[in-house]
Amino acid sequence: MGVELSGYGFYLERRAESVLDDLKVRAIVLKSGNTRLIVLSFDLVGFAVDFADRLRRVVSRKLDVPVANILLACTHTHTGPATQPLPGIGEVDGPYMRTLPAAAQSAAAAADADARQARFSFAAEAVEPIGFNRRAGNFDGIDPYLKVAALTRNDGAIFLLNYACHAVVVGRKPVVSADWPGAAVRALESRGHRAIVVQGFCGDIDPVTNLNRWGEGTAGDLTLYGEILAGRAVKAGDSAPAMVKPALTSVERRIRIPLAVPPRDEIAGRAAFFLKKNEGFPRADRFAAEWTRTALERHGELAAHPYLENVPVQAMSIGGLKIIALPGEVFSAYGLILKREFPSLITAGYANGNAGYLPSGSAFEDPEDYASVFSPMFYTVFPFRPDLPLLIVGTARELLSSFGGP
């Protein structure tokens, strides 16, 4: 208790006073022939890429699996400890962070030891809207499908669930909760199964509870969402055809993302613009002042080399199922575009790190957009360039195409 939670504003010092439900790291290990793929899901807001790399290396050494075969994602709950150094968004607790490598290692080792023969299937099941497009205030541009990979064994099924919606049902309360992903897992566990949730591309998708009454979601709402997703998952698993001896493949590429670094004499104006648009947030003035100092200190360095380096893009193939993993708060449009070419696709956001919001084209056209204009101030200091979608989608398409087939 007392650890600072992450999100919802600047220097809120929102600290955990109670636990609504436990946070966990869960793992699935898939084996086929001599190849193993590992998927880990943390009920946490996100990690810096270098910390995610550290966790993946720990698991790699423990199980003798290549790092590129390990997908490590967060569900992005905002009712969990701050786990990424983002100015003003929550103070990272060092002792807590030091517990995470052992937790990742333990979860992966337990899953590996538990591996045995399973029937593998995949299906996409449309669900009653749980998420809505928070920028448009409606249901345009959302992915309505719950993607379900089911591994059925004699002792029940293990579900890998994938749905795109910010895990912010609980709102700004001083409680610990895994939010809707945790509720979905619990609902499947109550049916005698096990499950792991991989968050989708939800950078612009919020739960419907926020469309009705922002920040006032309840434990009852979590139960409702969990039951909807669990019911649809079981139905999808029952109806999906089995994949016979699916081959396992994984590939990863590190890219650099170009930054739009403004002239030095525009920094003060940008800070003033931020403050004007965010004056309703407590301590926005403190954030603006500290961002100004950082922007001035780093301007020469970033102007000379306007890139965010070492950004991982990972793709996995499990027979006909493909997974694309991106390290950020990815807008839903990215997944919808890729799904046209790769229909059996799981989109993993906050995967192998979190480099910030990855907006789509329309966001870059709005000078007041949160994701493209304001959020970079605490993620990367300066915004990404508007050609970001071409770079990300192009890289993802290349990696996914390398597996062959649709």
C-alpha positions in Angstrom: 0.0 0.0 0.0 1.1 3.6 -0.7 2.7 2.9 -4.0 1.9 5.6 -6.5 -0.5 4.6 -9.3 0.0 5.6 -12.9 -2.1 7.9 -15.2 -4.9 10.4 -15.3 -3.0 13.6 -14.9 0.2 15.3 -13.8 1.7 14.9 -10.3 -1.6 13.6 -8.8 0.2 11.5 -6.2 -2.7 9.0 -6.4 -1.6 6.2 -4.1 -2.9 2.7 -3.5 -5.2 2.5 -0.5 -6.8 -0.9 -1.2 -6.7 -3.9 -3.5 -9.8 -4.6 -5.6 -8.1 -7.5 -7.4 -4.5 -8.8 -7.6 -2.1 -7.9 -10.4 -0.4 -10.9 -12.0 2.1 -11.8 -14.8 0.8 -14.8 -16.8 2.7 -16.8 -19.4 1.9 -19.2 -22.3 4.7 -21.4 -23.7 4.0 -22.9 -27.1 6.2 -25.8 -28.4 6.3 -27.4 -31.8 9.2 -29.5 -32.8 12.4 -27.7 -31.6 10.8 -24.2 -31.5 9.2 -22.5 -28.5 7.4 -19.2 -28.4 6.6 -17.5 -25.1 4.0 -14.8 -24.5 4.0 -13.0 -21.1 1.3 -10.6 -20.0 1.7 -8.2 -17.1 -1.2 -6.5 -15.4 0.7 -3.2 -15.4 0.6 0.1 -17.3 3.8 -0.4 -19.4 7.6 -0.6 -19.4 10.4 1.4 -21.0 11.9 -0.6 -23.9 15.2 -1.1 -22.1 13.5 -2.6 -19.0 11.3 -4.8 -21.2 14.6 -6.0 -22.9 16.0 -6.8 -19.5 12.9 -8.9 -18.6 13.0 -10.8 -21.9 16.7 -11.6 -21.5 16.0 -13.0 -18.0 13.4 -15.3 -19.4 15.6 -16.1 -22.4 18.5 -17.3 -20.1 16.2 -19.3 -17.8 14.5 -21.3 -20.6 17.1 -21.1 -23.3 14.8 -19.5 -25.8 15.9 -16.7 -28.2 14.8 -13.2 -27.1 13.1 -12.7 -30.4 10.8 -15.7 -29.5 9.6 -13.9 -26.4 6.7 -11.5 -26.5 6.3 -9.4 -23.3 3.2 -7.2 -23.1 1.3 -5.1 -20.5 -2.4 -4.8 -20.3 -2.1 -1.1 -19.5 -4.2 -0.9 -16.4 -4.1 2.5 -14.8 -4.9 1.1 -11.4 -1.4 -0.4 -10.9 1.9 0.9 -9.9 3.8 3.3 -12.1 6.3 1.1 -13.9 7.7 3.5 -16.5 9.7 6.7 -15.9 7.2 9.3 -17.3 7.5 12.8 -15.8 4.4 13.7 -13.8 2.6 10.5 -14.5 3.6 8.6 -11.4 6.7 8.0 -9.4 8.3 4.6 -10.1 9.0 2.5 -7.0 12.4 0.9 -7.3 11.9 -2.0 -4.8 8.7 -3.0 -6.6 10.4 -3.0 -10.0 13.1 -5.2 -8.7 10.5 -8.0 -8.0 9.5 -8.1 -11.7 12.4 -10.1 -13.3 11.9 -13.0 -10.9 8.1 -12.9 -11.5 8.6 -13.0 -15.3 11.0 -15.9 -14.9 8.8 -17.8 -12.5 5.7 -17.5 -14.7 7.5 -18.6 -17.9 9.2 -21.5 -16.1 5.9 -22.7 -14.6 4.2 -22.6 -18.0 7.1 -24.4 -19.7 7.0 -27.2 -17.0 3.2 -27.5 -17.5 3.4 -27.9 -21.3 1.7 -30.9 -22.8 -0.3 -31.9 -25.9 -3.1 -29.5 -26.8 -5.5 -28.8 -29.6 -4.9 -25.4 -31.0 -7.5 -23.2 -32.7 -8.1 -19.6 -33.5 -11.3 -17.6 -34.0 -12.5 -14.0 -34.0 -15.8 -13.3 -32.3 -17.7 -10.0 -32.5 -18.6 -8.8 -29.0 -21.1 -6.3 -27.6 -19.2 -3.0 -27.6 -16.9 -2.7 -24.6 -14.7 -0.1 -26.2 -15.6 3.2 -28.1 -13.5 5.7 -30.0 -12.7 8.3 -27.4 -11.5 10.9 -30.0 -14.7 10.7 -32.0 -17.0 10.0 -29.1 -18.7 7.1 -31.0 -18.1 3.6 -32.2 -16.5 4.5 -35.5 -13.0 3.1 -36.1 -13.1 0.4 -33.4 -12.2 -3.2 -33.8 -15.3 -5.0 -32.5 -13.7 -8.5 -32.5 -12.4 -10.5 -29.6 -9.6 -12.6 -31.0 -9.3 -16.0 -29.3 -6.5 -18.5 -29.5 -7.6 -21.7 -27.6 -5.3 -24.5 -26.4 -7.6 -27.3 -25.4 -6.2 -30.0 -23.1 -7.7 -32.9 -21.1 -7.7 -30.6 -18.0 -9.5 -27.7 -19.7 -8.7 -24.9 -22.1 -6.1 -22.2 -22.0 -7.3 -19.0 -23.8 -5.1 -16.3 -25.2 -7.5 -13.3 -25.5 -7.0 -10.2 -27.5 -9.3 -7.2 -27.5 -8.5 -3.5 -27.9 -9.7 -1.2 -25.1 -7.9 0.9 -22.6 -8.0 -0.7 -19.1 -9.5 2.3 -17.4 -12.9 1.1 -16.3 -12.1 1.6 -12.6 -11.2 5.3 -13.2 -9.1 7.5 -10.9 -9.8 5.6 -7.7 -6.9 4.9 -5.3 -7.3 1.2 -5.7 -5.2 -1.6 -7.3 -7.0 -3.6 -10.0 -6.2 -5.4 -13.2 -9.3 -3.8 -14.7 -11.3 -5.5 -17.4 -8.4 -7.9 -18.6 -8.2 -9.3 -15.0 -12.0 -9.6 -14.9 -12.0 -11.6 -18.2 -9.4 -14.0 -16.8 -11.3 -14.5 -13.6 -14.5 -15.2 -15.5 -12.8 -17.9 -17.5 -11.1 -19.3 -14.4 -14.6 -19.6 -12.8 -15.5 -21.8 -15.7 -12.6 -24.1 -15.1 -10.2 -22.7 -17.7 -7.1 -20.5 -17.7 -6.4 -17.4 -19.7 -4.0 -14.7 -20.6 -4.9 -11.3 -22.1 -2.9 -9.4 -24.7 -4.0 -5.8 -25.0 -4.9 -4.8 -28.5 -4.3 -1.5 -30.4 -6.3 0.7 -28.1 -4.5 4.1 -28.1 -7.8 5.8 -29.0 -10.2 3.3 -27.5 -11.8 3.7 -24.0 -14.4 1.5 -22.2 -18.1 2.3 -22.7 -18.3 3.1 -19.0 -16.4 6.3 -19.8 -18.9 7.2 -22.6 -21.7 7.0 -20.1 -20.1 8.4 -16.9 -16.4 9.1 -17.2 -14.2 7.5 -14.5 -17.2 6.0 -12.6 -16.8 2.4 -13.5 -17.5 -0.1 -10.7 -16.6 -3.7 -9.8 -20.0 -4.6 -11.3 -18.9 -3.2 -14.6 -15.7 -5.2 -14.5 -17.8 -8.4 -13.8 -20.1 -7.6 -16.7 -17.2 -7.0 -19.1 -15.5 -10.1 -17.9 -18.6 -12.3 -18.4 -19.2 -10.9 -21.9 -15.6 -11.6 -23.0 -15.4 -15.0 -21.3 -18.7 -16.2 -22.8 -17.7 -15.1 -26.3 -14.2 -16.7 -25.8 -15.7 -20.1 -24.9 -18.1 -19.9 -27.8 -15.3 -19.1 -30.2 -13.1 -21.9 -28.8 -15.9 -24.4 -29.2 -16.6 -23.5 -32.9 -13.1 -22.9 -34.2 -11.5 -25.6 -36.3 -8.2 -27.1 -35.0 -4.9 -26.2 -36.7 -2.9 -29.4 -37.3 0.7 -29.2 -36.1 1.0 -25.4 -36.6 4.5 -24.3 -37.3 6.0 -21.6 -34.9 8.0 -18.7 -36.1 9.1 -15.3 -34.7 11.0 -12.4 -36.2 11.9 -9.0 -34.7 13.3 -5.8 -36.2 14.6 -2.7 -34.4 13.7 0.6 -36.1 14.1 4.3 -35.4 11.2 6.7 -35.4 11.8 10.2 -36.6 11.0 13.1 -34.3 9.6 16.5 -35.3 12.0 18.8 -33.4 10.8 22.4 -33.4 13.1 25.4 -33.4 14.5 26.3 -30.0 12.7 29.6 -29.9 9.3 27.8 -30.2 9.7 25.8 -26.9 8.4 28.5 -24.6 5.4 29.0 -26.9 4.6 25.3 -26.9 4.8 25.2 -23.1 2.3 28.1 -22.9 0.0 26.3 -25.4 0.1 23.1 -23.3 -0.7 25.0 -20.1 -3.6 26.8 -21.8 -5.1 23.6 -23.0 -4.5 21.6 -19.8 -5.2 24.3 -17.1 -7.9 22.0 -15.7 -5.3 19.5 -14.5 -3.8 20.0 -11.1 -0.2 20.9 -11.3 -0.1 21.3 -15.1 2.0 24.4 -14.5 4.6 22.3 -12.8 4.7 19.9 -15.7 5.0 22.7 -18.2 7.9 24.3 -16.4 9.8 21.0 -16.0 9.1 20.0 -19.7 10.5 23.4 -20.7 13.7 22.8 -18.9 14.1 19.3 -20.3 13.3 20.5 -23.9 15.9 23.2 -23.7 18.5 20.9 -22.2 17.9 18.2 -24.9 17.2 20.4 -27.9 20.7 20.4 -29.3 21.0 16.7 -29.0 17.6 15.9 -30.5 17.9 18.5 -33.3 21.2 17.0 -34.4 19.8 13.4 -34.2 15.9 13.7 -34.4 15.1 10.0 -33.8 13.9 7.6 -31.2 16.2 4.6 -31.6 15.9 0.9 -30.7 12.1 0.6 -31.2 11.2 -3.1 -31.4 8.6 -4.4 -34.0 7.9 -8.1 -33.5 5.9 -10.6 -35.5 4.9 -14.2 -34.6 3.3 -16.9 -36.6 1.4 -19.9 -35.1 0.3 -21.8 -38.2 -2.3 -19.5 -39.9 -2.5 -17.2 -36.9 -0.2 -14.1 -37.0 0.7 -11.7 -34.2 2.1 -8.2 -34.6 3.6 -6.6 -31.5 4.2 -2.9 -31.2 5.7 -1.0 -28.2 3.2 1.7 -27.7 -0.3 3.1 -27.4 -1.2 2.2 -30.9 -4.3 3.7 -32.6 -6.9 1.2 -33.7 -6.5 2.2 -37.3 -3.2 0.4 -37.5 -4.8 -2.9 -36.7 -7.8 -2.4 -39.0 -5.4 -1.6 -41.9 -3.2 -4.7 -41.3 -6.3 -6.9 -40.8 -7.3 -6.3 -44.4 -4.2 -8.1 -45.6 -3.8 -10.5 -42.7 -7.3 -11.5 -41.5 -6.2 -13.9 -38.8 -4.3 -11.3 -36.8 -3.7 -10.6 -33.1 -2.5 -7.0 -32.4 -0.4 -6.7 -29.3 0.0 -3.2 -28.0 2.3 -2.1 -25.1 4.5 -5.0 -26.2 8.2 -5.3 -25.6 8.1 -1.8 -24.1 6.1 1.4 -24.5 7.6 4.2 -26.7 4.4 6.4 -26.5 1.4 7.0 -28.5 1.5 5.8 -32.1 -1.4 7.9 -33.6 -2.9 7.6 -37.1 -2.9 10.3 -39.8 -6.0 12.2 -38.7 -4.5 12.9 -35.2 -1.5 14.6 -36.8 -3.8 17.1 -38.5 -5.2 18.4 -35.2 -2.9 20.9 -33.5 -4.7 20.2 -30.1 -4.6 16.4 -30.3 -3.6 14.8 -27.0 -1.9 11.7 -28.6 0.1 13.4 -31.3 0.9 16.8 -29.6 0.7 16.6 -25.8 1.6 13.0 -24.8 5.0 13.2 -26.5 5.9 15.8 -24.0 6.2 13.1 -21.3 7.2 10.2 -23.6 9.7 11.5 -26.1 10.0 15.3 -25.3 9.1 16.2 -28.9 6.4 14.7 -31.2 6.7 12.0 -33.8 6.7 13.1 -37.5 3.4 12.7 -39.4 4.9 9.9 -41.6 4.9 7.6 -38.6 2.0 5.4 -39.8 3.8 4.7 -43.1 6.9 3.6 -41.2 5.0 1.4 -38.7 2.6 -0.2 -41.0 5.2 -0.8 -43.7 7.5 -2.5 -41.2 4.7 -4.6 -39.7 3.6 -5.6 -43.2 7.1 -6.7 -44.2 7.5 -8.9 -41.1 4.1 -10.5 -41.4 4.5 -11.1 -45.1 7.8 -13.0 -44.3 5.8 -15.9 -43.0 3.9 -16.4 -46.3 0.2 -16.9 -46.7 -2.6 -14.4 -45.8 
